[in-house]
Amino acid sequence: MTDPASDFALNSGGAFPTSQDNDPTQVVKVVWGTSVEINDVIARFKDFLHEFTQMSRITKENPRGLYTESERQPFYPQLIDQMRRTAARQLNLDCQNLLYHPSAKKVHSLLIDYPAEVLPLLDFSLNEFFADTYPEDDLRGDSLMIRPFNLGKCINTRDLGPADIDRLVTVKGLMLRTSSVIPNVKKAFFQCLVCEQSASSEADRGRITEPTKCPNQVCGALNSMSLIHNRGEYADKQVCRMQEMPESIPDGQTPQSISLVVHDDLVDVCKPGDRLEITAVFRGVPVRVNPRQRTVKSLYRTYLDVVHIKKSDKKRLAIDDEISNHGGKRAAYQGGDEIEVQSEDMIAKIKEISLLPNLYETLARSVAPSIFEHDDIKKGVLLQMFGGTNKTFRKAGSPRYRGDINVLLVGDPGTSKSQILSYVHKIAPRGVYTSGKGSSAVGLTAYVTRDPDTRQLVLESGALVLSDGGICCIDEFDKMSDATRSVLHEVMEQQTVSVAKAGIITTLNARTSLLAAANPIHSQYNHRLPMVDNIDLPPTLISRFDLLYLVLDIVNEQSDRRLARHILSLYLEDAPETGGTEIIPVDTLTSYISYARNHCHPVLGEESSAVLVQCYLDLRKLGGGKQITATTRQLESMIRLAEARARLRLSPDVEKEDVEEASRLIREGLKESAMDPRTGLLDMDLLTTGQGSYDRGHLEDMRRELLNLLNASDKTNLRWSDVLADFNAQSSVGVSEEQFSRVLGELEQQQYIKVSGKRGLRVIKKLTTGQDRE
């Protein structure tokens, strides 16, 4: 005789009845090899969809007395109704909600342990719930899908092991590379070459069983079935590469990466540079020794089969719509489960903040509140985060004008330059923090490497391309090599990166704002020299920055005492002294900036345009008649800053006060960076060419005196050292060897003289007299 329990196990797929089954002969459907009871999971999840309210979760996490009407009502009927109105087909399921419902706790553990078996049951429950709630709606063949996220525990990439295979995991990382869309066969269509009998085969976990015999009993030919490509069903597939977060890398180790496979609506959602929280099934697949043989290696290749993608950090800014709209599905994809009522509450809070009387100063103080003073620098960085409006003028030949603002900080050591960069990097939507000394040209732009799986040459994005749509922070900007600096000229003006390597010729987008910090050449800033002589940067690169700030360490007893008290307040109470003024929290500030970037695109009006012209003319007059104090780049910078300040106020139009503030910021920056300490006047040539009007006039006087000195001599060949001694003897101002060589070089280029010989025996030969050339 056989045991009844064993008979039940054979009939039901290897599981035993639970205590809730009163009839021991009742057959419970269980997925083979698991403890997943099909009907039980469906019933529990339906109860969860009907009954769960946000109030039950808030009561246990953060209890409070009053709850809104939306929090008291069942949550998922509201969310599903929103899906129906927006024609969405994916329900983002917060798995933590399952733990706050008594009958759904079991579903949570089963979902993590057996995702491949439980997810189809949850999809079935959701579709039944939708059909029962809205019987008049027809999905037209598109079934609803569950996309779980927020499992509660995030696993590091390097910690994934064999025990996690075929389990649901959550991993955070930085997207490195995405492939093109690959057609993945869902259902293959075969046709017999003898009798043209057709047959189909569905894909099971990436494998398709090819018929070895014709299904027609009359034919029955062996190995006659041929695959008909255009009759099959395909789904979109994409292979990506993700690297672990820089902040989660252990000391002394290099970052590790893992492959991702995304399907259907998740394709093209993320792009290189995104910081993501991935919920996926960790899978391992065998690797063939030879593609033509069935022999496989003992080591499996692992990857993540993605079921949900979410932006990892809410404290970071959102991507600008002007950038994300180029990504297709990227702008429409939503990774959370918020309903419209919650978003409306946030919008109402943002508009309430925009009505503050001192909005501009309040937002500026909220930027890096731990840093003492530097109000103008904070205002400039704040406007950089808001950004101007990107424009394309089709009538003018479709040139693209950037709206991103570039800022350069130059100053003494210990003046919080790196802390400002770190703060901006933490809340930037997409961005890379790097150092100029440790960066190469290909590291900033793009480099060619060989894919470890396919062994093909692929293009990896560098720091500037990964920062597309965000802010790239570069510290020690003056320590860069000349080859590295040369790639920044195209990025900072055209916002593109041109690549021609290993047969890959392309142009990549680098629509990024640049926030850079540099130290003086001799560590301490020399007030007697212009800014260009204090830092080791070419003038053509300096002129591409919209705002240049000098951060100097000036000895002042009162300010030093306030600074010391401010730093001590951070150590004692972890609360910076703000002088009793209001500070907006980081979460609210990022939400405010994200909303402004996506919904406010201010334009210039007639009044603001007239004020812009007048401010530009006033700026041109600052240095007198001989010096150039502003160029058209300063005018474009003024437009970008005015648009950013109008966007800060959530205003659709640029007003007079926005232009005046933009002009003030540029004027203050020029007073520090373009001031010639020898004349006390603004001279834009110091930034654009590295040589001011005073230097050019001084060199012209030296050239004239040197010509007179050479013409006064009867000799044709003169010793270089004797001419320098005679020149210094008759001049009231001493001339250095460098200046003397520069003047001789100009005369030699104009074919007045010819210099020959080595350093100690150099000879100056007169080719013609100055009077003949004049």
C-alpha positions in Angstrom: 0.0 0.0 0.0 1.1 3.5 -0.7 1.2 6.4 1.7 -1.6 9.0 1.0 0.8 11.8 1.7 3.2 10.5 -1.0 0.3 10.2 -3.5 -0.6 13.9 -2.7 2.9 14.9 -3.2 3.1 13.2 -6.6 -0.2 14.8 -7.8 0.5 18.3 -6.6 4.1 18.7 -7.7 6.0 17.8 -4.6 4.3 19.9 -1.8 2.1 19.0 1.1 -1.1 20.6 2.2 -1.0 23.4 4.6 -2.8 23.7 7.9 -5.4 25.9 6.4 -6.7 23.1 4.2 -9.5 21.3 6.0 -9.9 18.6 3.4 -6.8 16.4 3.2 -7.7 15.1 -0.2 -7.9 18.6 -1.7 -5.1 19.2 -4.3 -3.1 22.3 -3.9 -1.3 23.6 -7.0 2.4 24.2 -6.3 5.1 25.2 -8.6 7.5 22.2 -9.0 10.6 22.4 -6.8 9.4 25.3 -4.8 7.0 26.1 -1.9 5.0 28.5 -4.0 1.3 27.7 -3.8 -0.3 29.2 -6.8 -3.8 29.9 -5.6 -2.6 31.0 -2.2 -0.2 33.6 -3.7 -2.9 35.0 -6.0 -5.4 35.3 -3.2 -3.0 37.0 -0.8 -1.8 39.5 -3.4 -5.4 40.3 -4.4 -6.2 41.0 -0.8 -3.2 43.3 -0.6 -4.3 45.3 -3.7 -7.8 45.7 -2.2 -6.9 46.6 1.4 -3.4 48.2 1.7 -3.5 51.9 2.8 -0.5 54.2 3.3 -1.8 55.0 6.8 -0.9 51.4 7.9 2.7 52.0 6.9 3.0 55.6 8.2 1.6 54.5 11.6 4.4 52.1 12.1 7.3 54.1 10.6 6.4 57.7 11.6 3.2 57.8 13.6 1.2 61.0 13.6 -2.3 62.0 14.6 -3.7 63.4 11.3 -3.8 61.6 8.0 -5.0 62.9 4.6 -8.0 61.4 2.9 -5.7 59.9 0.2 -3.7 58.1 3.0 -6.8 56.6 4.5 -8.1 55.2 1.2 -6.8 52.0 -0.3 -3.6 53.0 -2.1 -3.4 50.6 -5.1 -6.9 51.2 -6.5 -5.9 54.9 -6.8 -2.6 54.0 -8.4 -4.3 51.5 -10.9 -6.9 54.2 -11.7 -4.0 56.6 -12.5 -2.5 53.9 -14.7 -5.7 53.4 -16.6 -6.0 57.2 -17.3 -2.4 57.5 -18.4 -2.4 54.2 -20.5 0.5 52.9 -18.4 1.1 49.1 -18.4 3.5 48.7 -15.5 2.8 48.9 -11.8 5.8 49.8 -9.7 5.4 47.7 -6.5 7.1 48.9 -3.4 8.0 45.6 -1.7 8.2 47.3 1.7 4.4 47.8 1.5 4.0 44.0 1.5 5.5 43.8 4.9 2.9 46.1 6.4 0.0 43.9 5.3 -0.6 40.7 7.3 -1.5 38.4 4.4 1.2 39.7 2.1 4.3 39.1 4.2 4.6 35.6 2.8 4.4 37.0 -0.7 7.4 39.2 0.1 9.6 36.3 1.1 8.5 34.1 -1.8 9.1 36.9 -4.3 12.7 37.3 -3.2 13.4 33.6 -3.2 11.5 32.5 -6.3 11.1 35.6 -8.5 10.8 33.7 -11.8 7.8 31.7 -10.4 6.1 34.4 -8.3 6.2 37.4 -10.7 3.9 35.7 -13.3 1.4 35.0 -10.5 1.5 38.6 -9.4 1.0 39.7 -13.0 -2.0 37.4 -13.3 -3.5 38.8 -10.1 -3.1 42.3 -11.3 -4.8 41.6 -14.6 -7.7 39.9 -12.8 -8.0 42.8 -10.4 -8.0 45.3 -13.3 -10.6 43.2 -15.3 -12.9 43.0 -12.2 -12.6 46.7 -11.4 -12.9 48.0 -15.0 -14.8 45.4 -17.0 -15.5 47.9 -19.8 -11.9 48.6 -20.5 -10.1 46.4 -23.0 -6.3 46.1 -22.7 -6.1 45.0 -26.4 -3.7 42.3 -25.8 -1.3 44.3 -23.6 -1.2 42.7 -20.2 -0.3 44.6 -17.1 3.1 43.9 -15.4 4.4 44.1 -11.9 7.8 45.8 -11.4 9.0 45.3 -7.8 11.5 47.6 -6.1 12.7 48.6 -2.7 13.4 45.2 -1.3 14.8 46.7 1.9 18.4 45.5 1.5 20.8 46.7 -1.1 23.7 44.3 -2.0 27.0 45.5 -3.3 28.1 44.2 -6.7 31.2 42.5 -5.3 29.1 40.7 -2.7 26.9 38.8 -5.2 27.6 35.1 -5.0 26.3 31.6 -5.9 23.8 31.8 -3.1 22.1 34.7 -4.8 21.6 33.0 -8.2 17.9 33.0 -9.3 17.0 35.3 -6.4 15.7 38.9 -6.5 18.4 41.4 -5.5 18.8 45.2 -5.4 22.1 46.7 -6.6 23.2 50.3 -6.8 25.6 51.4 -9.4 26.8 53.8 -12.1 25.8 53.1 -15.7 28.9 52.8 -17.9 27.8 51.6 -21.3 24.6 50.6 -23.1 24.3 48.7 -26.3 21.9 49.2 -29.2 18.5 47.6 -29.2 18.7 43.9 -29.9 15.7 41.9 -31.3 15.0 39.0 -28.9 12.9 36.1 -30.2 9.8 35.4 -28.1 8.1 33.0 -30.4 9.9 31.4 -33.4 8.1 30.3 -36.5 9.3 27.2 -38.4 8.2 25.8 -41.8 8.9 22.5 -43.4 10.9 22.7 -46.6 9.1 19.6 -48.0 5.4 20.1 -47.4 5.4 23.7 -46.1 3.8 22.7 -42.8 4.3 25.4 -40.1 5.1 25.1 -36.4 5.9 27.6 -33.6 8.1 27.3 -30.5 8.1 29.8 -27.6 11.3 30.9 -26.0 12.0 29.5 -22.5 14.7 31.5 -20.6 16.5 32.4 -23.8 16.3 28.9 -25.4 14.2 27.8 -28.3 13.5 24.2 -29.0 13.8 23.6 -32.8 11.5 20.8 -34.1 13.5 17.9 -35.4 10.7 16.3 -37.3 7.9 17.7 -39.4 4.6 17.7 -37.4 2.6 16.7 -40.5 2.0 13.0 -40.0 1.8 12.5 -43.8 5.2 14.1 -44.3 7.2 13.3 -41.2 10.5 14.5 -42.7 13.5 14.7 -40.4 15.5 17.9 -40.0 13.4 19.7 -42.6 12.1 22.6 -40.4 13.5 26.0 -41.4 13.3 29.2 -39.3 11.2 31.9 -41.0 12.5 35.2 -39.5 9.7 37.6 -40.5 6.9 35.4 -39.1 8.3 35.3 -35.5 7.5 37.5 -32.6 10.3 39.7 -31.1 10.9 41.8 -28.0 13.3 44.6 -27.4 16.5 43.7 -25.5 19.5 45.7 -24.4 22.8 44.8 -22.8 24.3 47.3 -20.4 27.3 47.5 -18.2 27.1 48.9 -14.6 29.9 49.8 -12.2 29.5 49.9 -8.4 29.2 53.3 -6.8 32.5 55.2 -6.1 31.5 55.7 -2.5 30.9 52.0 -1.9 34.4 50.8 -3.1 36.5 49.3 -0.2 39.8 50.9 0.6 42.6 50.0 -1.8 40.4 48.2 -4.3 39.3 49.0 -7.8 35.6 49.2 -8.8 33.9 46.1 -10.2 31.3 46.0 -12.9 28.5 43.6 -14.0 26.4 43.1 -17.1 22.7 44.0 -17.2 20.0 42.7 -19.5 16.9 44.9 -19.9 13.8 44.1 -21.9 10.7 45.8 -23.4 9.8 49.1 -21.8 13.0 49.3 -19.8 15.1 49.6 -23.0 16.7 53.0 -23.4 15.5 54.2 -20.0 19.0 54.7 -18.6 22.1 56.2 -20.3 25.8 56.2 -19.4 26.4 58.3 -16.3 23.1 57.6 -14.5 23.2 56.6 -10.9 20.7 53.8 -10.6 19.1 51.4 -8.1 18.5 48.2 -10.0 16.1 45.5 -8.9 16.9 42.3 -10.9 17.1 38.5 -10.9 20.7 37.4 -10.5 21.3 34.7 -13.2 24.1 32.4 -14.2 24.4 30.9 -17.6 26.9 28.4 -19.0 29.6 29.5 -21.5 30.5 27.3 -24.4 34.1 26.4 -25.0 33.5 26.8 -28.7 30.4 28.3 -30.3 30.2 25.3 -32.7 30.3 22.7 -29.8 27.8 22.0 -27.1 30.6 21.5 -24.5 30.4 24.2 -21.8 32.9 25.5 -19.2 32.6 24.7 -15.6 32.5 28.5 -14.7 29.2 30.3 -15.3 28.8 33.8 -16.6 26.6 35.9 -14.3 24.4 38.9 -15.2 21.4 40.8 -13.8 18.0 40.3 -15.5 16.5 43.7 -14.7 12.9 44.0 -13.6 12.9 47.6 -12.3 15.1 50.7 -12.7 15.0 53.5 -10.2 16.9 56.7 -9.7 19.1 55.9 -6.7 19.2 59.2 -4.7 16.3 61.6 -4.2 18.8 64.2 -3.0 20.1 64.7 -6.5 18.6 67.0 -9.1 16.4 65.6 -11.9 17.6 65.5 -15.5 16.6 68.6 -17.5 13.8 67.8 -20.0 15.7 69.5 -22.7 18.4 66.8 -22.3 16.2 63.8 -21.4 13.7 64.3 -24.3 16.4 63.2 -26.7 16.4 59.8 -25.0 13.0 58.5 -26.3 11.4 56.4 -23.5 13.7 58.0 -20.9 11.5 61.0 -20.2 8.2 59.0 -20.0 9.5 56.3 -17.7 8.7 56.6 -14.0 10.5 54.5 -11.4 8.4 55.2 -8.3 4.9 54.5 -7.2 3.8 58.1 -6.3 0.2 59.1 -7.1 -0.8 62.5 -8.4 -2.0 63.8 -5.1 1.5 63.5 -3.6 3.1 65.2 -6.6 0.5 68.0 -6.3 1.5 68.5 -2.7 5.1 68.9 -3.6 4.3 71.3 -6.4 2.2 73.4 -3.9 5.2 73.5 -1.5 7.6 74.5 -4.3 5.3 77.4 -5.4 5.0 78.4 -1.7 8.8 78.7 -1.5 8.9 80.8 -4.7 6.8 83.4 -3.0 9.4 84.0 -0.2 10.3 87.7 0.0 14.1 87.1 0.0 14.0 84.0 -2.2 17.4 84.6 -4.0 19.3 85.1 -0.8 17.6 82.2 1.0 18.4 79.8 -1.7 22.0 81.0 -1.9 22.4 80.6 1.9 21.0 77.0 1.5 23.9 76.1 -0.8 26.6 74.4 1.3 25.5 76.0 4.6 28.6 74.6 6.4 30.8 76.9 4.4 31.3 80.3 5.9 30.4 83.5 3.8 31.4 83.4 0.1 28.0 84.7 -0.7 28.7 85.7 -4.3 30.3 82.3 -5.0 27.3 80.5 -3.6 25.0 82.7 -5.8 27.1 81.9 -8.9 27.0 78.1 -8.1 23.3 78.3 -7.4 22.6 79.9 -10.8 24.9 77.2 -12.4 22.6 74.5 -11.0 19.5 76.2 -12.3 21.2 76.9 -15.7 20.0 78.9 -18.7 17.9 77.8 -21.6 19.4 75.8 -24.5 18.5 77.4 -27.8 18.6 76.5 -31.4 17.9 79.3 -33.9 16.7 77.7 -37.2 16.4 81.0 -39.1 20.1 81.8 -38.3 21.4 78.5 -39.8 20.4 76.3 -36.7 23.4 77.1 -34.5 23.0 75.8 -30.9 23.6 78.2 -28.0 24.5 76.5 -24.7 22.6 77.3 -21.6 25.0 75.7 -19.2 27.1 77.9 -17.0 30.8 77.3 -16.4 32.4 78.5 -13.1 36.1 78.7 -12.1 37.3 79.1 -8.6 40.9 80.3 -8.1 42.5 81.1 -4.7 44.6 80.3 -1.8 44.7 76.8 -0.2 42.2 76.2 2.6 39.5 78.5 1.3 36.7 75.8 0.9 37.1 75.4 -2.9 37.0 71.6 -2.8 34.1 71.6 -0.3 32.0 73.6 -2.7 32.8 71.2 -5.5 31.9 68.2 -3.3 28.6 69.7 -2.3 27.6 70.4 -5.9 28.7 66.9 -7.0 26.5 65.3 -4.3 23.3 66.9 -5.6 24.1 67.1 -9.3 21.8 64.9 -11.4 24.7 63.4 -13.4 28.2 64.3 -12.8 31.7 63.1 -12.2 34.2 64.4 -9.6 37.7 64.2 -10.8 41.1 65.7 -10.2 43.1 67.4 -12.9 46.4 65.7 -12.0 44.9 62.2 -12.3 42.9 62.8 -15.4 44.0 62.2 -19.0 42.5 63.4 -22.3 40.8 60.0 -23.0 39.7 59.7 -19.4 37.8 63.0 -19.8 36.3 62.3 -23.2 36.1 58.7 -24.4 38.4 55.7 -24.9 38.4 52.5 -26.8 38.5 49.2 -24.9 37.8 45.5 -25.6 34.5 44.1 -24.3 35.4 41.1 -22.0 32.4 39.1 -23.1 32.3 39.7 -26.9 36.0 40.6 -27.3 34.9 43.5 -29.7 36.2 47.0 -29.5 33.7 49.3 -27.8 33.7 53.0 -26.9 33.7 53.8 -23.2 32.5 57.2 -22.1 34.8 59.5 -20.1 34.1 61.9 -17.3 32.7 64.7 -19.5 30.4 62.4 -21.5 29.2 60.7 -18.4 28.3 64.2 -17.0 26.0 64.9 -20.0 23.1 66.8 -18.6 24.8 67.5 -15.3 27.8 69.1 -13.7 31.4 67.9 -14.0 33.5 69.0 -11.1 37.3 69.1 -11.7 39.6 69.9 -8.8 43.3 70.9 -9.2 42.3 72.3 -12.6 45.7 73.9 -13.1 47.6 70.6 -12.7 46.3 69.2 -16.0 48.6 68.4 -18.8 48.5 70.4 -22.0 47.0 67.4 -23.9 44.2 67.1 -21.4 43.4 70.8 -21.5 43.2 70.8 -25.3 40.0 68.6 -25.3 38.2 71.1 -23.0 38.0 73.9 -25.6 35.5 72.0 -27.7 33.5 70.7 -24.7 33.1 74.1 -23.0 31.9 75.9 -26.2 30.4 73.4 -28.6 29.5 70.9 -25.8 30.5 67.9 -28.0 33.4 65.4 -28.0 34.8 64.3 -31.4 36.3 60.9 -31.4 38.2 59.1 -34.2 39.9 56.0 -32.8 40.3 52.4 -33.9 37.9 52.8 -36.8 35.2 54.4 -34.5 34.4 57.9 -35.8 31.7 59.7 -34.0 30.7 62.9 -32.1 29.5 62.5 -28.5 27.3 64.9 -26.5 28.9 66.6 -23.5 26.2 69.1 -22.6 27.6 69.6 -19.1 28.4 72.6 -16.9 32.0 72.8 -15.7 32.8 73.7 -12.1 36.6 73.8 -11.7 39.0 74.8 -8.9 42.6 75.9 -9.4 45.4 77.0 -7.1 48.0 79.8 -7.8 51.4 78.8 -9.3 53.3 79.6 -6.1 50.5 78.3 -3.8 49.8 81.8 -2.6 48.1 84.4 -4.8 50.3 87.3 -5.8 48.3 90.5 -5.8 50.9 92.4 -7.8 50.5 90.1 -10.8 47.4 89.7 -13.0 45.3 86.6 -12.6 46.6 85.0 -15.8 50.2 85.2 -14.4 49.0 83.6 -11.1 47.6 80.4 -12.6 49.0 78.0 -15.1 46.1 78.0 -17.5 46.0 79.2 -21.2 44.0 82.5 -21.7 41.8 80.8 -24.4 40.5 78.4 -21.8 40.0 81.0 -19.0 37.9 83.1 -21.4 35.4 80.2 -21.8 34.3 80.4 -18.1 31.2 82.5 -17.5 32.1 83.3 -13.9 35.6 83.6 -12.4 36.0 84.0 -8.7 39.1 84.7 -6.6 38.9 83.0 -3.2 41.6 84.7 -1.1 42.6 84.2 2.5 42.8 87.7 3.8 43.9 88.3 7.4 41.1 90.2 9.3 40.5 89.8 13.0 36.7 90.1 13.0 36.1 87.8 10.0 38.6 85.3 11.4 36.8 85.2 14.7 33.4 84.7 13.0 34.9 81.9 10.9 36.4 80.2 14.0 33.1 80.3 15.8 31.3 78.9 12.7 33.7 76.0 12.4 33.4 75.3 16.2 29.6 75.3 15.9 29.9 72.4 13.4 32.0 70.3 15.8 29.9 71.1 18.9 26.3 71.0 17.7 26.6 69.8 14.0 24.5 72.9 13.2 26.1 75.8 11.3 25.5 79.3 12.5 23.2 81.0 10.0 22.6 84.2 11.8 19.0 83.3 12.5 18.1 83.1 8.8 16.1 80.4 7.2 17.8 77.5 5.5 16.0 75.2 3.0 16.7 71.5 3.5 18.7 69.7 0.8 15.8 67.5 -0.3 13.5 70.5 -0.8 16.2 72.5 -2.5 16.8 69.7 -5.1 13.1 69.3 -5.7 12.8 73.0 -6.2 15.7 73.2 -8.7 14.5 70.1 -10.5 11.0 71.5 -10.9 12.4 74.8 -12.2 14.7 73.2 -14.7 11.9 71.0 -16.1 9.0 73.5 -16.1 10.4 77.0 -16.5 12.1 78.1 -19.7 12.3 81.9 -19.5 12.6 84.1 -22.5 13.9 87.6 -23.1 11.5 90.5 -23.5 12.0 94.0 -25.0 12.6 95.6 -21.7 15.2 93.0 -20.6 16.9 93.1 -24.0 17.3 96.9 -23.8 18.7 96.6 -20.2 21.1 93.9 -21.5 22.4 96.1 -24.2 22.9 99.0 -21.8 24.7 96.8 -19.2 27.0 95.4 -22.0 27.9 99.0 -23.1 28.6 100.1 -19.5 30.8 97.0 -19.1 32.7 98.0 -22.3 33.4 101.5 -20.9 34.9 100.4 -17.6 38.5 100.2 -18.7 38.6 103.5 -20.6 39.3 103.9 -24.3 42.3 101.6 -24.9 41.4 98.5 -22.8 38.8 95.9 -23.9 36.7 95.2 -20.8 34.1 92.9 -22.3 33.5 90.7 -25.4 30.5 89.0 -26.8 31.2 86.1 -24.6 30.5 88.2 -21.6 27.2 89.3 -23.2 26.2 85.6 -23.7 27.2 84.8 -20.2 25.0 87.7 -19.0 22.1 86.2 -20.9 22.6 82.8 -19.4 22.8 84.1 -15.9 19.7 86.3 -16.3 17.8 83.3 -17.6 19.0 81.2 -14.6 17.9 83.9 -12.1 14.5 84.1 -13.8 14.2 80.3 -13.7 15.0 80.6 -10.0 11.9 82.7 -9.5 9.8 80.3 -11.6 9.2 83.2 -14.0 8.5 82.6 -17.7 10.1 86.0 -18.5 13.5 87.6 -17.9 13.0 90.9 -16.0 15.1 93.9 -15.4 16.3 92.8 -12.0 17.5 89.5 -13.4 19.7 91.3 -15.9 21.1 93.7 -13.3 22.0 90.8 -11.0 23.7 89.0 -13.8 25.6 92.1 -14.8 26.7 92.6 -11.1 28.0 89.0 -10.8 30.0 89.3 -14.0 31.3 92.8 -13.1 32.4 91.5 -9.6 34.2 88.6 -11.3 35.9 90.8 -13.8 37.1 93.2 -11.1 38.9 90.3 -9.5 40.1 88.4 -12.5 40.6 90.9 -15.3 42.0 93.8 -13.1 45.5 94.9 -14.1 47.2 95.7 -10.8 49.7 98.0 -12.5 47.0 100.3 -13.9 44.0 99.6 -11.7 41.8 99.2 -14.8 39.8 96.3 -16.2 41.5 94.8 -19.3 39.8 91.8 -20.9 42.8 91.1 -23.0 44.5 89.7 -19.9 41.9 86.8 -20.0 41.6 86.4 -23.8 45.3 86.7 -24.9 47.3 86.7 -21.7 48.7 90.1 -22.4 47.0 93.3 -21.4 47.0 96.7 -23.2 49.6 98.0 -20.7 52.0 95.2 -21.6 51.5 95.7 -25.3 52.2 99.4 -25.0 55.3 98.7 -22.9 56.6 96.2 -25.5 56.0 98.7 -28.3 58.0 101.4 -26.5 60.8 98.8 -25.9 60.8 97.9 -29.6 61.1 101.5 -30.7 64.0 102.2 -28.2 65.8 99.1 -29.2 65.6 100.0 -32.9 67.0 103.4 -32.2 69.8 101.9 -30.2 70.7 99.4 -33.1 70.5 102.2 -35.7 72.8 104.4 -33.7 75.6 101.8 -33.8 77.9 101.7 -36.8 78.5 97.9 -36.4 76.5 95.4 -38.3 77.1 92.5 -35.8 76.6 93.2 -32.1 76.9 90.9 -29.1 73.6 90.0 -27.5 74.8 90.7 -23.9 76.3 94.1 -24.9 73.1 95.3 -26.5 71.1 94.2 -23.3 73.6 96.1 -21.1 73.4 99.3 -23.2 69.7 99.1 -23.3 69.3 98.8 -19.5 71.8 101.6 -19.1 69.7 104.1 -21.0 66.4 102.9 -19.8 64.8 104.1 -16.5 63.0 100.7 -16.0 65.0 97.5 -15.9 64.3 95.0 -18.6 64.5 91.2 -18.0 66.2 88.8 -20.4 62.7 87.2 -21.1 61.2 90.6 -22.2 64.4 91.4 -24.1 64.2 88.1 -26.0 60.5 88.7 -26.8 61.2 92.1 -28.3 64.2 90.6 -30.3 61.9 87.8 -31.5 59.4 90.3 -32.9 62.1 92.3 -34.7 63.6 89.1 -36.1 60.1 88.1 -37.3 59.7 91.5 -39.0 63.2 90.9 -40.6 64.9 93.8 -39.0 67.6 91.6 -37.4 68.8 88.1 -37.3 70.0 86.4 -34.0 72.5 83.5 -34.3 74.7 81.6 -32.0 74.1 79.8 -28.7 73.2 81.3 -25.3 76.6 82.7 -24.2 77.8 83.7 -27.7 74.6 85.0 -29.3 75.1 87.7 -32.0 72.6 90.2 -33.4 73.0 91.0 -37.0 71.3 94.1 -38.5 69.6 93.3 -41.8 68.4 96.9 -42.5 68.0 100.2 -40.7 64.8 101.1 -38.9 64.5 104.3 -41.1 64.5 102.2 -44.3 61.7 99.9 -42.9 59.6 102.8 -41.7 
